Amino acid sequence: MANVHPSYFIAELKIRFGKMPIKYGVDIKADKAKGYLKGIDLSIRRISELLFFAVPKCFFEIL
């Protein structure tokens, strides 16, 4: 989609954000989850669904 080689794309993301794309995505999801836990009255199950975790157990592994 970006019209560049995947290796180049990954290297650029690592340079710009200081981490691999997967780690960057997980960190974003973790930050959102922490925000939901602090500010919104939702169940753990619902938060994990909103953030597209396959099962709530995965949700706990990133926090």
N, C-alpha and C positions, 0 to 999 in steps of 0.2 A: 504494500500500500504506500509506503514512503518512497518507493522507487530506489531503494539502496539495498546493498547486500546485508543480510541479517547480522553478520559478524561486525560490520561497520556500525550498524544501528545500535547494537548492544554495547560496543566500545564507546560510542558517543554518549549514550545514556550513563554509562559508568563514569565517564569524565565529568559530565554535567551535574550528576546527582550524587556521585561518590559511592554508588552501589549498583549491583546488578538489577536488571528490570524486575525480576521476580521479588527480590528483597524490597525494592522500592514499592511495588504494589502491595506487598504484605504490610509494610510499614504504614502506608496510607490507610489500609483497612483497619489496622490496629488503632490508629489515631481516631478514626471515625467511631470505632467501637467504644473507645474510652469516653469520647464525647457523649455518645448515646447513654452510656452507663451513668455518667454524671448528671446529665441534663434532662433526660426523657424517661418517663415511667413505662419502660417496655421490658418484657421478659427476655431472658438470655436467648431462648429459642427464637423469638421474633427478631432480635438484633442479629443473630447469626443468619437468619433468612434474608434480612435486608441487605446484608453484606455478602451474600452468596456463598456462605460456608456450607459445605456438603452436610455436615453434622455439627451440632453444637460443641462436641468435644474438640473439633478443630479450632473453634473459636477460642477456647481456653488455652490452647497451645501457643497462640501468638501474644497473649497478654502478659 
